[in-house]
Amino acid sequence: MLEVHNLQCTRGDRRLFSGVGFRLSDGELLHLYGHNGSGKTTLLRTLCGLVAPTEGEVRWNGEPIRQQRDEYAAELLYLGHKNGLKDDLTGIENLLVACRMAGDSVKENQAWDVLERMGLRGHEDLPARVLSQGQQKRVALARLLLSNASLWILDEPFVGLDVAAVAFLEKVVADHVAGGGLVVLTTHQEVALTSGKVKKLRLGWKEDGHV
Amino acid sequence: MFEAFRTIVSRDLLLAMRRRSDVLTTLFFFVIVVSLFPLGIGPELDTLRLIAPGVFWVAALLASMLALEKLFFVDYQDGALEQMLLAPQPLSILVLGKVLAHWLVTGLPLVLLSPLLGLQYDLPGDTIITMMITLLVGTPALSLIGAIGAALTLGLRGGGVLVSLLVLPLYIPVLIFGAGAVEAEASGLGGAGHLSMLGAILLLSILAAPLATSAALRISAE
């Protein structure tokens, strides 16, 4: 269970958001939305523990994440704007390295299977730098299929994907939620979920009244 | 934990193999700097023998400096650093792995090449061996200490210059004891004392530098 209390973040003199609080239980999805620059990415990074909030705290299973960094990290999968792919490594190598660093023991044939399911058949062996943006995104997202993490934090996961890949990713996310997992994501499109509960949080309803 | 360490070492070695030019830059820099001195000073063998330890060590220092910039920068740019920060293993273990891989591709070649370069300075066999030992013990310490500076200046504009200002003063003890050991050995005093100090510096930096680097990375990545 992920709990957020009265979270506030400032960048320099600018207050990005304040008083953000929510509670996300197993089998729930949080859809975070708001205008550009409203602090969605910063909020996600704060949830991961990459950014320290100026006020408030993030709790995982009742304990602040700062006090259980390694345990929380084992439960967490974060995919940000940057894919974290190495240009000079192939799709397979990238996927294997990413999974092993996250503590998931993955066999090589599993990785091949997963990349094929992600629609990258025939491209598994190419260095990431020659793949298109969408293909790189698919390689990064392939980790979702191999991960044991229960909390997924995804920053704009649908950007750059074609229609088929969007549908596939929606299904993967829905399956994860149906299986009792937690998902926090930002996107500008509606997320179709077959089961589970979708919560919505809108950032950027600032005092000045602008959207 | 060991699995993650091994993964990051092998990943970085593989990346270095795929992009050899970065590795060779450091090595060529070292070779050229060391070779320029005999050309500039002339074939005075006594002078050359006298300045050799200092020249080798200063060149190793600068070469290590040159290689530092790349240590975390690419990871920072492509997002791999974020994933490192979020890995369930202690960050200092991953940092240690990265520094080890970095030293294997930028530090070890200098050590292996130094005997050949020593011939230019007419160094006798045992002095060359002492030189290799000091470089073998000293260059990992340089990489470890330099990693702190590289992590602190990550993502800053003009970080390269700042790294030099931050790190070079910290390199001074390594330089003194490294070059000192070779000189002491060459003059017949025995370099064991200097070498022990160098070893102590290495042990201390293995213990402390990864922790300091991890803390710096967490701040820089925010």
Interface residues (C-beta under 8 A of the other chain):
Chain A: C48 G49 L50 V51 A52 D70 E71 A73 A74 L76 Y78 G80 H81 K82 N83 G84 L85 K86 D87 D88 L89 E93 V97 A98 R100 M101 A102 G103 S105 P127
Chain B: E3 A4 T7 I8 R11 L14 L15 R18 R19 Q77 D78 G79 A80 E82 Q83 M84 L85 L86 A87 P88 Q89 P90 L94 A221 E222
